[in-house]
């Protein structure tokens, strides 16, 4: 087990052996999740990643509200 220290601005550095074992390099993204066992960090590829259903619904709601606002403005 490796000890990792939380630094200023809540940053931490993953030790070299962990980065190497997980094939991580600078700029890679990790998904963080709190589990019963602790904190799980999982590498993710965001290149082709779309929004979650909740994010998609939020985006579509914002678009609908914007369209309604602009339609109302044109009617005036």
VEXMARZA-571964 format. One record per residue (C-alpha): z, y, x; residue number from 1. Coordinates in steps of 0.2 Angstrom, whole numbers. Example, Ala and Ser with C-alpha at 12.3 -4.5 7.8 and 13.67 -1.06 7.14 Angstrom:
+-------+-------+-------+-----+
|     Z |     Y |     X |   k |
+-------+-------+-------+-----+
|    39 |   -22 |    62 |   1 |
|    36 |    -5 |    68 |   2 |
+-------+-------+-------+-----+
This chain:
+-------+-------+-------+-----+
|     Z |     Y |     X |   k |
+-------+-------+-------+-----+
|     0 |     0 |     0 |   1 |
|    -4 |    17 |     6 |   2 |
|     6 |    33 |     4 |   3 |
|    -4 |    48 |    -2 |   4 |
|     4 |    66 |    -3 |   5 |
|    -1 |    78 |   -17 |   6 |
|    -5 |    95 |    -9 |   7 |
|    -8 |   113 |   -14 |   8 |
|   -18 |   115 |   -30 |   9 |
|   -14 |    96 |   -35 |  10 |
|   -26 |    90 |   -22 |  11 |
|   -25 |    73 |   -13 |  12 |
|   -34 |    65 |     1 |  13 |
|   -38 |    46 |    -1 |  14 |
|   -36 |    38 |    16 |  15 |
|   -51 |    32 |    26 |  16 |
|   -49 |    13 |    22 |  17 |
|   -48 |    16 |     4 |  18 |
|   -63 |    27 |     4 |  19 |
|   -73 |    14 |    14 |  20 |
|   -67 |     0 |     3 |  21 |
|   -73 |     9 |   -13 |  22 |
|   -89 |    15 |    -4 |  23 |
|   -84 |    33 |    -8 |  24 |
|   -91 |    48 |     1 |  25 |
|   -89 |    67 |     0 |  26 |
|   -95 |    74 |   -17 |  27 |
|   -92 |    58 |   -26 |  28 |
|   -84 |    59 |   -43 |  29 |
|   -69 |    49 |   -49 |  30 |
|   -63 |    46 |   -66 |  31 |
|   -44 |    47 |   -68 |  32 |
|   -34 |    38 |   -81 |  33 |
|   -15 |    36 |   -84 |  34 |
|   -11 |    18 |   -87 |  35 |
|     5 |     8 |   -90 |  36 |
|     4 |     3 |   -71 |  37 |
|     1 |    20 |   -65 |  38 |
|   -14 |    31 |   -61 |  39 |
|   -31 |    23 |   -60 |  40 |
|   -45 |    31 |   -51 |  41 |
|   -62 |    24 |   -54 |  42 |
|   -78 |    29 |   -46 |  43 |
|   -92 |    35 |   -58 |  44 |
|  -110 |    40 |   -57 |  45 |
|  -113 |    56 |   -67 |  46 |
|  -132 |    57 |   -63 |  47 |
|  -137 |    49 |   -80 |  48 |
|  -121 |    51 |   -89 |  49 |
|  -123 |    59 |  -107 |  50 |
|  -109 |    67 |  -117 |  51 |
|   -96 |    56 |  -126 |  52 |
|   -98 |    55 |  -145 |  53 |
|   -84 |    68 |  -147 |  54 |
|   -92 |    80 |  -134 |  55 |
|  -109 |    77 |  -143 |  56 |
|  -101 |    81 |  -160 |  57 |
|   -93 |    97 |  -153 |  58 |
|  -109 |   103 |  -145 |  59 |
|  -119 |   100 |  -162 |  60 |
|  -105 |   109 |  -172 |  61 |
|  -107 |   124 |  -160 |  62 |
|  -126 |   124 |  -162 |  63 |
|  -125 |   123 |  -181 |  64 |
|  -112 |   137 |  -181 |  65 |
|  -123 |   148 |  -170 |  66 |
|  -139 |   144 |  -180 |  67 |
|  -130 |   149 |  -196 |  68 |
|  -123 |   165 |  -188 |  69 |
|  -141 |   170 |  -183 |  70 |
|  -149 |   165 |  -199 |  71 |
|  -136 |   176 |  -208 |  72 |
|  -140 |   190 |  -196 |  73 |
|  -159 |   189 |  -200 |  74 |
|  -156 |   190 |  -219 |  75 |
|  -147 |   207 |  -217 |  76 |
+-------+-------+-------+-----+
